[in-house]
């Protein structure tokens, strides 16, 4: 019985971590009336590549045009702890229009 509870806890943690590592896309409209996608790939486990992969998948392989990007700038080496950027939340988002 105890093993079963531990297994359920472990699977729950894995599921939460898996969901936390996904870029999200939401529909939006630009000032010119065109529909676009706002893609958020913030967090330690994500990267700009995650944003672009999500854009490609969301545009069903038709390609996309990057309208804008916003994010936390890379810290200077002197600001890192032992060469690692520890404890700073990484904010990344990209706005695209599918072709």
N, C-alpha and C positions, 0 to 999 in steps of 0.2 A: 504494500500500500504506500509506504514511504517513497519507494522508487518511482511509483506512478506520479506522485505529487511533484517530485523533483523533476521528472521528465516534462510534466505539464508546465512547470515554471520555466524550464530551459527553453522549451518551444515558444512560450509566450515572449521571452526576452529576445529570442532570435527573430520573431515576427515583428516586434517593435523596432528593432535595429534595422531590419530589412526595409520597413516603411520609412524610416527616418532617412534612408540613403537614396531616396528617389526624387528626381527633379519633377516639379509640377508645372503644368501649363494651363493657363486659363485664357479664355477669349476676351478680347478687349477691342475697342474702336479708337482709331487715331483721329486727330483733329480734322483730317480730310475726309473722314467717313469710311475709310477702308477698315476692314476687319483684320486684326492681327492677333498674335499670341504673346502673352506675357509669361515668360518662363523663369521660374525661381529655382536656383540650384545653390542655395545658401547652406552653410554648415561645413564642418571639418572634413567630413567624408566625401564632399562633392568637389568639383572643379569646373572651370570654364568649359572643358570638354564635355562634361555632363550636360551643360546647357545646350551645347550645339548638337549633341546626340539626341536630346529630347526634341529639339527643333526639327531635326531631320525626320525623326519618327512621327512627330505630330503633323508634319506636312506630307506624309505618305510618300516620301521619295521624290516629290516634285521639285524640291529645292526651296530655298527661302532667302529673303533679303533681310539683313540685320538693320533695324531702324535705330536701335540704341542699346547701350549697355550701362549698367550701374553696379558698383560693387566696392567692397573694402579694398583699399590699395594694399599692395604687398608691403610688409614692414621691412625696414632696413635691417641689415645683418646685426648692427649694434643693438637693436631693440629686441632681438630674440634671446631666449634663454638656452644656453648651450647649443646654439644654432637652430633651435626649433621655436616656432611661433606658438607659444603655449597660452591657452585660455582666452584667446581673442576670437570672437564669433566672426565667421567669414560670411559676408553678405554678397550675393551675386544674383543679378537678374539681367535678362536680355529680352528685348522686344523685337519680334520678327514678323514679317508678312510672308505668307506662303506664295509661291509663284503659281 
